[in-house]
Amino acid sequence: MNQTFAQAGAGSDADDNAIQLHDVHKSYHQGRVRVQALAGINLRVQSGEFTAIMGASGSGKSTLLHLLALLDKPDRGDIWVLGRNIERLTEREATLYRRRGVGVVFQQFNLIPTLTAMENILLPARLAGSCDAAIQTWAAEIADALHLGSRLGYRPDALSGGEQQRTAIARALIMRPTLLLADEPTGNLDSASTNQFWKLLQEMLARVRTTVLVVTHELSTALQARRVVVLRDGRIAGDFCVTPEDDMATLAARYQELAG
């Protein structure tokens, strides 16, 4: 299912692809050593698809996510999201892209310490100038689904790690993003909260055609996806579809075959 494309953003099926990467490279310096994080990534993700990105530590998973979130820039290659080359966006366009089109769930949560949980959840809407009654009702629905109702008036330092993560998830969903990027979104959640998160996400996907890209090492998370893409040493080792009949043992076998 991983495909190379000659004309990024063009072609008869361009509208069906939320994400297209063509020959994307990214490297970093660690002291005097240059580390190749991504070494020629070619990838298409269809609109409305739920894709899990898996791979060993250092395989390039988080780097890929950061490029899509415009938190970093590739050394070379093209990255098209929602029909636009995001490397060519103006500063204002990039701000709107981050604020309205894309929701991001970080491992570090990145909550504003002086704001309450509800204020953190509503922050993207306030920045976009669209914090109306409908948005506030949606925020309450998300918070209730993630069992945050009694904690919404508390600041992050009074919340547990799991509560902070649920707040970050709610914030990422508040604008009903076209693209949701998540880095280990359920890593600090208990099983009940994890189940609620996936239930909420599936309900949202049924109402809004959101494309979801999740970086994870957890097979239970990958089991929620429709497709798993495996990275190895900065390259795509392969991918496979996930069916309702699959279990974690099946996914583990397929993953190990590609991850090596």
C-alpha angles and dihedrals in degrees: 000000000000106000137189114220127198099205112039112211093011135091137067095291098046093108090056093058119079092179130031124173122185122192094328117185129183131172137175136202117239102186105304093339121096111214119202105219097173122020110189108325118194113182142153125195117187123228111270093017122136107217128181119205113208136176144122122291108287095023092119101259098130092039089057091050093049091053092051091049091051091241090124139014129236121242087231141339136074127278117192120186123180091350098309133100098239093200089066097052118120117240091261092047090049090052091052090046091056094040103045113011102041133049117196129195111197128199089232093051092220094214119171104251095211094053128079121243092261092047089052091050092050095043097097090050092049091049089050091049093238105107095134130149093274092055091048090051090050090049090054091049092051092046092050092049089051093047094246098124097109094042102051094103094054127095120235095261089062093050128086120242091259092049091050090051092049089050090052090049091050090050091053091052099044096093093044089239123214088222125034118194118189133180108203092326096184099036095116099032128105119236094264093052091044091054090048091050093053091044091052092046093050090049090051092049089054090055102036127031095240120167112218126203115181127185109209147147092200117102090204089062093045088052088066092058130085093220137023122208115196121209123200124179093343095310135095107258092187143289141235140195123252117221130194088250094059122103132193093268090057092048092047091055093048092046094050091049090059101032093052 
